[in-house]
């Protein structure tokens, strides 16, 4: 699956929105993840794909329950597919 499908772009948009809503900078998120700011940036612009484990870590670092964020993403994808 390519990095830049419409579904993946929506997924990334939701992750970015979640970070912004929590008022967390890329730098702060990178510290929470134990990664570089460049890692966060590359994920957010779609240059690097997140796997499921990283998604869970990302959710935890932002204080979201992974399941709740997953359901939000599924709902957004379902709206786009209809």
C-alpha positions in Angstrom: 0.0 0.0 0.0 1.5 3.4 -1.0 2.3 6.0 1.6 0.0 8.6 0.1 -3.4 7.0 -0.3 -6.3 9.3 0.5 -7.0 7.0 3.5 -3.5 7.3 4.8 -3.5 11.1 4.4 -6.8 11.2 6.4 -5.1 9.1 9.1 -2.2 11.5 9.3 -4.5 14.5 9.4 -6.3 13.1 12.4 -3.0 12.4 14.2 -1.8 16.0 13.5 -5.2 17.4 14.7 -5.0 15.2 17.8 -1.6 16.6 18.6 -2.7 20.2 18.0 -5.8 19.8 20.1 -3.7 18.6 23.0 -1.5 21.7 22.5 1.6 19.6 22.1 4.4 20.7 19.8 6.3 18.3 17.5 9.3 18.8 19.8 7.3 17.9 22.9 5.8 14.9 21.2 9.2 13.7 20.1 10.5 13.9 23.6 7.5 11.9 24.9 8.2 9.3 22.2 11.9 9.2 22.8 12.4 10.1 19.1 13.6 13.1 17.2 11.5 16.0 16.1 12.4 15.1 12.5 10.8 11.7 13.1 7.5 13.3 14.1 7.7 15.8 11.2 8.4 13.0 8.7 5.4 11.0 10.0 3.1 14.1 9.9 4.0 15.0 6.3 3.7 11.4 5.1 7.4 10.8 4.4 7.5 8.0 7.0 4.7 5.5 7.6 3.6 4.7 11.2 3.1 1.0 12.1 0.5 -0.1 14.6 2.8 -0.2 17.5 4.0 3.3 16.8 0.4 4.4 16.5 -0.2 3.1 20.0 2.8 4.8 21.3 1.8 8.1 19.6 -1.7 7.8 21.1 -0.3 7.2 24.6 2.2 10.1 24.3 -0.7 12.4 23.5 -2.9 11.0 26.3 -5.4 9.4 24.1 -6.8 5.9 24.6 -5.6 4.1 21.5 -9.0 2.5 20.9 -10.8 5.9 21.0 -8.4 7.4 18.5 -8.7 4.3 16.3 -12.5 4.6 16.3 -12.2 8.3 15.4 -10.0 7.4 12.5 -12.3 4.5 11.4 -15.3 6.9 11.5 -13.5 9.5 9.3 -12.5 6.9 6.8 -16.0 5.5 6.6 -17.3 9.0 5.9 -14.8 9.5 3.1 -15.6 6.2 1.4 -19.3 6.9 1.1 
